[in-house]
C-alpha cells in the first residue's frame, strides 16, 4: 500500500509541476508580446538623437513585424518546451 501511495503521489507531483511550467510559459509568452508592443509604442514618441538604442531598432520595424517576431519566438519556446517534456 505504501508503494502505491508513493507512486500516486509522484504522478500527482509531476502533473502539478507540468501544469505550473505551462502556466509560467504562457505568462512569459504574453509578457514577451506585450513588451514588444510597448517598445513599438514608445519608439514612435521618443525623440531620436545621435545615440542608437533599443527604441531606434523598434522604430525601424513596423509594429506587425515586431509582434510577428515575438509570436514566432513564443512558438519556438513552446516547441522546445514540448520537445523536452
Number of C-alpha atoms within 10 A of each C-alpha: 6 7 8 9 10 11 12 12 12 12 12 12 12 12 12 12 12 13 12 12 13 15 12 12 16 14 11 14 19 14 14 17 19 14 14 18 18 12 18 24 15 14 19 14 10 11 9 13 8 5 6 9 11 10 18 18 12 21 19 11 11 10 16 11 11 18 18 13 14 21 16 13 15 20 13 12 15 16 12 11 13 10 8 7 7
